Amino acid sequence: MNYEERDSLVIYTANKRFVLDASKDRLKDAPGFNQDSWPDMADTTWEKGIHDYYGTRPYVDPGR
């Protein structure tokens, strides 16, 4: 099963935590950023790169 067929990120609101379905090796090589210099989350190029890396599809708000 690939990442497009399931949710990669699960939110547990009762425990106030997120669970990411990714291997340690995948996270080790993941794109990152400096905590003092966050990426522009509205930058579609940055968003596409993250989704391409994890094999996920971006969330699209149908109200837009």
C-alpha positions as CSV (number, residue, x, y, z in Angstrom):
1,M,0.0,0.0,0.0
2,N,1.5,3.4,-0.9
3,Y,1.1,6.7,1.0
4,E,-1.6,7.9,-1.4
5,E,-3.9,5.0,-0.3
6,R,-3.8,5.9,3.4
7,D,-3.3,8.8,5.7
8,S,0.3,9.5,6.6
9,L,-0.5,11.7,9.5
10,V,-3.0,10.8,12.2
11,I,-4.1,13.4,14.8
12,Y,-5.0,12.2,18.3
13,T,-6.8,15.1,19.8
14,A,-7.5,13.4,23.2
15,N,-3.7,12.8,23.7
16,K,-2.7,16.0,21.9
17,R,-0.3,14.3,19.6
18,F,0.4,13.5,15.9
19,V,1.6,10.2,14.6
20,L,3.5,10.2,11.3
21,D,3.6,6.9,9.4
22,A,7.1,7.1,8.1
23,S,10.2,5.0,8.6
24,K,13.3,6.3,10.6
25,D,15.3,6.2,7.3
26,R,12.7,8.2,5.5
27,L,12.7,10.9,8.3
28,K,16.5,10.9,8.5
29,D,16.7,12.0,4.8
30,A,13.7,14.2,4.9
31,P,13.8,17.9,3.9
32,G,14.1,20.2,6.9
33,F,14.6,23.7,7.9
34,N,16.2,25.8,10.6
35,Q,13.9,26.4,13.6
36,D,14.8,30.1,13.3
37,S,14.0,30.3,9.6
38,W,10.7,28.6,8.8
39,P,9.7,28.0,5.1
40,D,6.9,30.0,3.6
41,M,4.0,27.5,4.1
42,A,2.1,29.3,1.4
43,D,4.8,28.6,-1.2
44,T,3.4,26.0,-3.6
45,T,6.9,24.9,-4.7
46,W,7.8,24.1,-1.1
47,E,4.5,22.4,-0.5
48,K,4.9,20.3,-3.7
49,G,8.4,19.2,-2.7
50,I,7.2,18.0,0.7
51,H,4.3,16.1,-0.8
52,D,6.5,14.6,-3.5
53,Y,9.0,13.4,-0.9
54,Y,6.4,11.7,1.2
55,G,4.2,10.5,-1.7
56,T,1.1,12.3,-0.4
57,R,-1.5,14.6,-2.0
58,P,-2.0,18.1,-0.7
59,Y,-5.2,18.9,1.1
60,V,-7.5,21.0,-1.1
61,D,-10.1,23.1,0.6
62,P,-13.2,22.7,-1.5
63,G,-14.5,26.0,-0.2
64,R,-11.8,27.9,-2.0
